[in-house]
Amino acid sequence: MKEFNALISSFSLFVLAILISSNALCEQKEKQDTEGQIVCVENAEDGNIKVDHQVEDCKGVLMLMGNDGKTYTMIGSKEDLRKSKSTEKENFKIDGQIKGHQRAWIIDSTKSDEVEPPESETRDIVGDIFCLLPYYKTSKIKKSTLKPILASYPCHELEPHSHVLKTKDGEVYSVVGSEEKITNIEKNPKDNVLLKGKVRANENGLLLYVF
Ligand SMILES: [Zn+2]
């Protein structure tokens, strides 16, 4: 019986060791998650852009405003989105790869290694560019949000931020690409601008990779 007890207790220690090590692995994985609030950046009837927290029926692009103080254009599926909603209301935990830079962060939950969009034709997209100035959740601001401003003046000296382009038909594209290209756009802003690039459509919106 003693031997049996000793066997049981060493077995328990073994199980405990496995549990501790697998827990450590899980914790490591969780660090890749990016937590924050999601906003929908879409066309407003009055020719402007509106930003709100309704995610399900977003007709524009979804952006994650991370608790890390970065704004990410989201690539992924609506299904992943539903799964990533945490118990704390309006907080999401997105498991995705981070790509881009301070002027155009992307979080890609498709686990794809692609930096550029899949092979597609180069397109010319004409529209107005809007700066998205971030206001992150603090003790005073209850929900993180973005303030859209028509880019009618150079904005490269402002705190780095994201941009969208809106066509006259009301299509909204998140403008992404190299930091050099985005800075170029920021230095020469005007409405009715023509941007050359590749388009990537996904369930969370349209991305325009400028070059
Ligand atoms: Zn700007």
py3Dmol code that shows the C-alpha trace and the ligand (Angstrom):
import py3Dmol

protein = """\
ATOM      1  CA  MET A   1       0.000   0.000   0.000  1.00  0.00           C
ATOM      2  CA  LYS A   2       2.885   2.314   0.919  1.00  0.00           C
ATOM      3  CA  GLU A   3       4.430   1.658  -2.428  1.00  0.00           C
ATOM      4  CA  PHE A   4       1.119   2.384  -4.091  1.00  0.00           C
ATOM      5  CA  ASN A   5       0.837   5.725  -2.234  1.00  0.00           C
ATOM      6  CA  ALA A   6       4.372   6.640  -3.198  1.00  0.00           C
ATOM      7  CA  LEU A   7       3.565   5.797  -6.782  1.00  0.00           C
ATOM      8  CA  ILE A   8       0.403   7.933  -6.673  1.00  0.00           C
ATOM      9  CA  SER A   9       2.226  10.900  -5.162  1.00  0.00           C
ATOM     10  CA  SER A  10       5.095  10.756  -7.627  1.00  0.00           C
ATOM     11  CA  PHE A  11       2.526  10.456 -10.426  1.00  0.00           C
ATOM     12  CA  SER A  12       0.743  13.543  -9.017  1.00  0.00           C
ATOM     13  CA  LEU A  13       4.038  15.447  -8.978  1.00  0.00           C
ATOM     14  CA  PHE A  14       4.604  14.408 -12.586  1.00  0.00           C
ATOM     15  CA  VAL A  15       1.130  15.654 -13.599  1.00  0.00           C
ATOM     16  CA  LEU A  16       1.695  18.868 -11.661  1.00  0.00           C
ATOM     17  CA  ALA A  17       5.007  19.437 -13.454  1.00  0.00           C
ATOM     18  CA  ILE A  18       3.279  18.963 -16.828  1.00  0.00           C
ATOM     19  CA  LEU A  19       0.491  21.344 -15.853  1.00  0.00           C
ATOM     20  CA  ILE A  20       2.964  24.016 -14.738  1.00  0.00           C
ATOM     21  CA  SER A  21       5.047  23.736 -17.901  1.00  0.00           C
ATOM     22  CA  SER A  22       2.014  23.743 -20.231  1.00  0.00           C
ATOM     23  CA  ASN A  23       0.660  26.742 -18.351  1.00  0.00           C
ATOM     24  CA  ALA A  24       3.974  28.520 -18.911  1.00  0.00           C
ATOM     25  CA  LEU A  25       3.660  27.768 -22.640  1.00  0.00           C
ATOM     26  CA  CYS A  26       0.125  29.143 -22.707  1.00  0.00           C
ATOM     27  CA  GLU A  27       1.246  32.314 -20.995  1.00  0.00           C
ATOM     28  CA  GLN A  28       3.959  32.731 -23.560  1.00  0.00           C
ATOM     29  CA  LYS A  29       1.414  32.407 -26.356  1.00  0.00           C
ATOM     30  CA  GLU A  30      -0.971  34.858 -24.701  1.00  0.00           C
ATOM     31  CA  LYS A  31       1.678  37.528 -24.873  1.00  0.00           C
ATOM     32  CA  GLN A  32       1.196  37.553 -28.638  1.00  0.00           C
ATOM     33  CA  ASP A  33      -2.405  38.609 -28.172  1.00  0.00           C
ATOM     34  CA  THR A  34      -3.184  42.272 -28.579  1.00  0.00           C
ATOM     35  CA  GLU A  35      -5.975  43.600 -26.462  1.00  0.00           C
ATOM     36  CA  GLY A  36      -8.044  46.692 -27.021  1.00  0.00           C
ATOM     37  CA  GLN A  37     -11.241  48.171 -28.357  1.00  0.00           C
ATOM     38  CA  ILE A  38     -12.445  47.955 -31.945  1.00  0.00           C
ATOM     39  CA  VAL A  39     -13.878  50.818 -33.946  1.00  0.00           C
ATOM     40  CA  CYS A  40     -15.639  50.842 -37.296  1.00  0.00           C
ATOM     41  CA  VAL A  41     -14.441  53.588 -39.661  1.00  0.00           C
ATOM     42  CA  GLU A  42     -17.067  54.063 -42.348  1.00  0.00           C
ATOM     43  CA  ASN A  43     -18.743  56.409 -44.779  1.00  0.00           C
ATOM     44  CA  ALA A  44     -21.031  59.068 -43.364  1.00  0.00           C
ATOM     45  CA  GLU A  45     -23.898  60.448 -45.440  1.00  0.00           C
ATOM     46  CA  ASP A  46     -22.636  64.027 -45.160  1.00  0.00           C
ATOM     47  CA  GLY A  47     -19.432  63.357 -47.139  1.00  0.00           C
ATOM     48  CA  ASN A  48     -17.394  62.724 -44.029  1.00  0.00           C
ATOM     49  CA  ILE A  49     -16.150  59.672 -42.204  1.00  0.00           C
ATOM     50  CA  LYS A  50     -17.764  58.404 -39.028  1.00  0.00           C
ATOM     51  CA  VAL A  51     -16.258  56.255 -36.312  1.00  0.00           C
ATOM     52  CA  ASP A  52     -18.249  54.132 -33.895  1.00  0.00           C
ATOM     53  CA  HIS A  53     -18.074  50.975 -31.824  1.00  0.00           C
ATOM     54  CA  GLN A  54     -20.549  48.829 -33.746  1.00  0.00           C
ATOM     55  CA  VAL A  55     -18.515  45.980 -35.135  1.00  0.00           C
ATOM     56  CA  GLU A  56     -20.940  43.438 -36.583  1.00  0.00           C
ATOM     57  CA  ASP A  57     -22.453  45.525 -39.385  1.00  0.00           C
ATOM     58  CA  CYS A  58     -19.439  47.665 -40.193  1.00  0.00           C
ATOM     59  CA  LYS A  59     -19.513  48.809 -43.829  1.00  0.00           C
ATOM     60  CA  GLY A  60     -16.043  50.348 -43.719  1.00  0.00           C
ATOM     61  CA  VAL A  61     -12.840  49.155 -42.089  1.00  0.00           C
ATOM     62  CA  LEU A  62     -12.351  47.740 -38.607  1.00  0.00           C
ATOM     63  CA  MET A  63      -9.492  49.036 -36.521  1.00  0.00           C
ATOM     64  CA  LEU A  64      -8.193  47.740 -33.235  1.00  0.00           C
ATOM     65  CA  MET A  65      -7.142  50.464 -30.823  1.00  0.00           C
ATOM     66  CA  GLY A  66      -4.706  48.478 -28.737  1.00  0.00           C
ATOM     67  CA  ASN A  67      -4.092  48.979 -25.043  1.00  0.00           C
ATOM     68  CA  ASP A  68      -0.470  49.234 -26.212  1.00  0.00           C
ATOM     69  CA  GLY A  69      -1.264  52.653 -27.720  1.00  0.00           C
ATOM     70  CA  LYS A  70      -1.221  51.533 -31.364  1.00  0.00           C
ATOM     71  CA  THR A  71      -4.000  51.599 -33.958  1.00  0.00           C
ATOM     72  CA  TYR A  72      -4.143  48.494 -36.145  1.00  0.00           C
ATOM     73  CA  THR A  73      -6.036  47.889 -39.390  1.00  0.00           C
ATOM     74  CA  MET A  74      -7.538  44.438 -38.970  1.00  0.00           C
ATOM     75  CA  ILE A  75      -7.210  41.529 -41.393  1.00  0.00           C
ATOM     76  CA  GLY A  76      -9.236  38.485 -40.450  1.00  0.00           C
ATOM     77  CA  SER A  77     -12.707  37.052 -40.299  1.00  0.00           C
ATOM     78  CA  LYS A  78     -15.916  38.030 -38.532  1.00  0.00           C
ATOM     79  CA  GLU A  79     -15.890  34.582 -36.917  1.00  0.00           C
ATOM     80  CA  ASP A  80     -12.478  35.215 -35.283  1.00  0.00           C
ATOM     81  CA  LEU A  81     -13.806  38.553 -34.160  1.00  0.00           C
ATOM     82  CA  ARG A  82     -16.770  37.027 -32.356  1.00  0.00           C
ATOM     83  CA  LYS A  83     -14.480  34.546 -30.615  1.00  0.00           C
ATOM     84  CA  SER A  84     -12.062  37.239 -29.525  1.00  0.00           C
ATOM     85  CA  LYS A  85     -14.540  39.320 -27.583  1.00  0.00           C
ATOM     86  CA  SER A  86     -13.576  39.125 -23.939  1.00  0.00           C
ATOM     87  CA  THR A  87     -15.924  39.062 -20.988  1.00  0.00           C
ATOM     88  CA  GLU A  88     -15.141  42.686 -20.295  1.00  0.00           C
ATOM     89  CA  LYS A  89     -17.613  44.492 -22.516  1.00  0.00           C
ATOM     90  CA  GLU A  90     -16.241  45.998 -25.721  1.00  0.00           C
ATOM     91  CA  ASN A  91     -12.784  44.657 -25.094  1.00  0.00           C
ATOM     92  CA  PHE A  92     -11.275  42.307 -27.666  1.00  0.00           C
ATOM     93  CA  LYS A  93      -8.219  40.101 -27.526  1.00  0.00           C
ATOM     94  CA  ILE A  94      -6.890  39.551 -31.050  1.00  0.00           C
ATOM     95  CA  ASP A  95      -4.417  36.773 -31.732  1.00  0.00           C
ATOM     96  CA  GLY A  96      -2.651  37.993 -34.839  1.00  0.00           C
ATOM     97  CA  GLN A  97       0.607  38.878 -36.480  1.00  0.00           C
ATOM     98  CA  ILE A  98       1.683  42.484 -36.271  1.00  0.00           C
ATOM     99  CA  LYS A  99       2.934  44.045 -39.489  1.00  0.00           C
ATOM    100  CA  GLY A 100       3.723  47.567 -40.648  1.00  0.00           C
ATOM    101  CA  HIS A 101       4.932  50.621 -38.747  1.00  0.00           C
ATOM    102  CA  GLN A 102       3.751  53.572 -36.651  1.00  0.00           C
ATOM    103  CA  ARG A 103       1.915  55.178 -39.601  1.00  0.00           C
ATOM    104  CA  ALA A 104       0.113  52.022 -40.701  1.00  0.00           C
ATOM    105  CA  TRP A 105       0.021  49.129 -38.257  1.00  0.00           C
ATOM    106  CA  ILE A 106      -1.757  45.942 -39.358  1.00  0.00           C
ATOM    107  CA  ILE A 107      -2.897  43.030 -37.210  1.00  0.00           C
ATOM    108  CA  ASP A 108      -3.435  39.885 -39.266  1.00  0.00           C
ATOM    109  CA  SER A 109      -5.315  37.072 -37.550  1.00  0.00           C
ATOM    110  CA  THR A 110      -5.295  34.867 -40.665  1.00  0.00           C
ATOM    111  CA  LYS A 111      -1.778  33.723 -39.604  1.00  0.00           C
ATOM    112  CA  SER A 112      -0.547  34.455 -43.114  1.00  0.00           C
ATOM    113  CA  ASP A 113       3.078  35.490 -43.557  1.00  0.00           C
ATOM    114  CA  GLU A 114       2.295  37.749 -46.495  1.00  0.00           C
ATOM    115  CA  VAL A 115       3.379  41.328 -46.068  1.00  0.00           C
ATOM    116  CA  GLU A 116       1.916  42.443 -49.400  1.00  0.00           C
ATOM    117  CA  PRO A 117      -1.564  41.556 -50.622  1.00  0.00           C
ATOM    118  CA  PRO A 118      -2.010  38.467 -52.764  1.00  0.00           C
ATOM    119  CA  GLU A 119      -1.022  39.001 -56.375  1.00  0.00           C
ATOM    120  CA  SER A 120      -3.479  41.447 -57.821  1.00  0.00           C
ATOM    121  CA  GLU A 121      -3.576  44.199 -60.393  1.00  0.00           C
ATOM    122  CA  THR A 122      -2.344  47.661 -59.579  1.00  0.00           C
ATOM    123  CA  ARG A 123      -5.284  50.011 -59.318  1.00  0.00           C
ATOM    124  CA  ASP A 124      -5.787  53.754 -59.243  1.00  0.00           C
ATOM    125  CA  ILE A 125      -8.117  54.802 -56.450  1.00  0.00           C
ATOM    126  CA  VAL A 126      -9.371  58.364 -56.275  1.00  0.00           C
ATOM    127  CA  GLY A 127     -10.800  59.877 -53.134  1.00  0.00           C
ATOM    128  CA  ASP A 128     -10.347  62.051 -50.075  1.00  0.00           C
ATOM    129  CA  ILE A 129      -7.787  61.173 -47.426  1.00  0.00           C
ATOM    130  CA  PHE A 130      -8.747  61.413 -43.787  1.00  0.00           C
ATOM    131  CA  CYS A 131      -6.330  61.405 -40.846  1.00  0.00           C
ATOM    132  CA  LEU A 132      -7.480  59.236 -37.960  1.00  0.00           C
ATOM    133  CA  LEU A 133      -6.293  60.891 -34.773  1.00  0.00           C
ATOM    134  CA  PRO A 134      -6.320  58.447 -31.859  1.00  0.00           C
ATOM    135  CA  TYR A 135      -7.823  58.987 -28.417  1.00  0.00           C
ATOM    136  CA  TYR A 136      -7.000  55.981 -26.281  1.00  0.00           C
ATOM    137  CA  LYS A 137      -8.969  54.831 -23.272  1.00  0.00           C
ATOM    138  CA  THR A 138      -7.846  56.531 -20.061  1.00  0.00           C
ATOM    139  CA  SER A 139      -9.483  57.247 -16.740  1.00  0.00           C
ATOM    140  CA  LYS A 140     -11.162  60.222 -18.467  1.00  0.00           C
ATOM    141  CA  ILE A 141     -11.888  58.661 -21.889  1.00  0.00           C
ATOM    142  CA  LYS A 142     -14.181  55.660 -21.423  1.00  0.00           C
ATOM    143  CA  LYS A 143     -13.782  54.156 -24.894  1.00  0.00           C
ATOM    144  CA  SER A 144     -10.843  54.451 -27.262  1.00  0.00           C
ATOM    145  CA  THR A 145     -11.844  56.226 -30.431  1.00  0.00           C
ATOM    146  CA  LEU A 146     -10.514  57.868 -33.587  1.00  0.00           C
ATOM    147  CA  LYS A 147     -11.210  61.404 -34.709  1.00  0.00           C
ATOM    148  CA  PRO A 148     -11.378  61.607 -38.528  1.00  0.00           C
ATOM    149  CA  ILE A 149     -10.088  64.849 -40.059  1.00  0.00           C
ATOM    150  CA  LEU A 150      -9.974  65.621 -43.789  1.00  0.00           C
ATOM    151  CA  ALA A 151      -6.260  65.806 -44.625  1.00  0.00           C
ATOM    152  CA  SER A 152      -6.278  69.273 -46.139  1.00  0.00           C
ATOM    153  CA  TYR A 153      -2.919  70.227 -44.600  1.00  0.00           C
ATOM    154  CA  PRO A 154       0.406  68.386 -44.123  1.00  0.00           C
ATOM    155  CA  CYS A 155       0.142  66.074 -41.123  1.00  0.00           C
ATOM    156  CA  HIS A 156       3.570  64.401 -41.058  1.00  0.00           C
ATOM    157  CA  GLU A 157       4.608  66.408 -38.008  1.00  0.00           C
ATOM    158  CA  LEU A 158       1.643  65.304 -35.920  1.00  0.00           C
ATOM    159  CA  GLU A 159       1.889  62.249 -33.706  1.00  0.00           C
ATOM    160  CA  PRO A 160       2.069  59.287 -36.174  1.00  0.00           C
ATOM    161  CA  HIS A 161      -1.441  58.092 -37.044  1.00  0.00           C
ATOM    162  CA  SER A 162      -3.413  56.018 -39.538  1.00  0.00           C
ATOM    163  CA  HIS A 163      -5.291  57.145 -42.647  1.00  0.00           C
ATOM    164  CA  VAL A 164      -8.254  56.092 -44.717  1.00  0.00           C
ATOM    165  CA  LEU A 165      -9.207  57.054 -48.244  1.00  0.00           C
ATOM    166  CA  LYS A 166     -12.864  57.534 -49.115  1.00  0.00           C
ATOM    167  CA  THR A 167     -14.068  57.393 -52.712  1.00  0.00           C
ATOM    168  CA  LYS A 168     -16.994  59.443 -53.973  1.00  0.00           C
ATOM    169  CA  ASP A 169     -19.046  56.226 -53.943  1.00  0.00           C
ATOM    170  CA  GLY A 170     -18.483  55.915 -50.205  1.00  0.00           C
ATOM    171  CA  GLU A 171     -15.966  53.071 -50.286  1.00  0.00           C
ATOM    172  CA  VAL A 172     -13.469  53.317 -47.444  1.00  0.00           C
ATOM    173  CA  TYR A 173      -9.915  51.942 -47.733  1.00  0.00           C
ATOM    174  CA  SER A 174      -7.330  51.776 -44.990  1.00  0.00           C
ATOM    175  CA  VAL A 175      -4.155  53.279 -46.471  1.00  0.00           C
ATOM    176  CA  VAL A 176      -1.130  51.077 -45.765  1.00  0.00           C
ATOM    177  CA  GLY A 177       2.319  50.616 -47.282  1.00  0.00           C
ATOM    178  CA  SER A 178       5.904  51.558 -46.520  1.00  0.00           C
ATOM    179  CA  GLU A 179       6.529  54.335 -44.009  1.00  0.00           C
ATOM    180  CA  GLU A 180       8.267  56.342 -46.745  1.00  0.00           C
ATOM    181  CA  LYS A 181       5.191  56.216 -48.988  1.00  0.00           C
ATOM    182  CA  ILE A 182       2.772  57.095 -46.210  1.00  0.00           C
ATOM    183  CA  THR A 183       4.963  60.021 -45.131  1.00  0.00           C
ATOM    184  CA  ASN A 184       4.938  61.205 -48.734  1.00  0.00           C
ATOM    185  CA  ILE A 185       1.151  61.250 -48.729  1.00  0.00           C
ATOM    186  CA  GLU A 186       1.152  63.097 -45.391  1.00  0.00           C
ATOM    187  CA  LYS A 187       3.409  65.811 -46.784  1.00  0.00           C
ATOM    188  CA  ASN A 188       1.252  66.394 -49.855  1.00  0.00           C
ATOM    189  CA  PRO A 189      -2.293  66.062 -48.687  1.00  0.00           C
ATOM    190  CA  LYS A 190      -5.199  67.194 -50.778  1.00  0.00           C
ATOM    191  CA  ASP A 191      -8.733  66.071 -51.342  1.00  0.00           C
ATOM    192  CA  ASN A 192      -9.571  64.141 -54.459  1.00  0.00           C
ATOM    193  CA  VAL A 193      -6.144  62.525 -54.499  1.00  0.00           C
ATOM    194  CA  LEU A 194      -5.186  59.612 -56.748  1.00  0.00           C
ATOM    195  CA  LEU A 195      -3.357  56.745 -55.070  1.00  0.00           C
ATOM    196  CA  LYS A 196      -1.772  53.864 -56.961  1.00  0.00           C
ATOM    197  CA  GLY A 197      -1.709  50.537 -55.203  1.00  0.00           C
ATOM    198  CA  LYS A 198      -2.959  47.029 -54.685  1.00  0.00           C
ATOM    199  CA  VAL A 199      -6.226  46.333 -52.972  1.00  0.00           C
ATOM    200  CA  ARG A 200      -6.778  43.626 -50.418  1.00  0.00           C
ATOM    201  CA  ALA A 201     -10.340  42.877 -49.435  1.00  0.00           C
ATOM    202  CA  ASN A 202     -11.135  40.869 -46.331  1.00  0.00           C
ATOM    203  CA  GLU A 203     -14.136  40.455 -44.022  1.00  0.00           C
ATOM    204  CA  ASN A 204     -12.926  43.319 -41.848  1.00  0.00           C
ATOM    205  CA  GLY A 205     -12.651  45.828 -44.702  1.00  0.00           C
ATOM    206  CA  LEU A 206     -10.570  47.042 -47.632  1.00  0.00           C
ATOM    207  CA  LEU A 207      -6.845  47.809 -47.532  1.00  0.00           C
ATOM    208  CA  LEU A 208      -4.999  49.838 -50.131  1.00  0.00           C
ATOM    209  CA  TYR A 209      -1.260  49.052 -50.250  1.00  0.00           C
ATOM    210  CA  VAL A 210       0.187  52.191 -51.796  1.00  0.00           C
ATOM    211  CA  PHE A 211       3.419  52.339 -53.750  1.00  0.00           C
TER     212      PHE A 211
END
"""
ligand_1 = """\
1
ZN
Zn -2.631 62.416 -41.408
"""
view = py3Dmol.view(width=600, height=400)
view.addModel(protein, "pdb")
view.setStyle({"model": 0}, {"cartoon": {"style": "trace"}})
view.addModel(ligand_1, "xyz")
view.setStyle({"model": 1}, {"stick": {}})
view.zoomTo()
view.show()
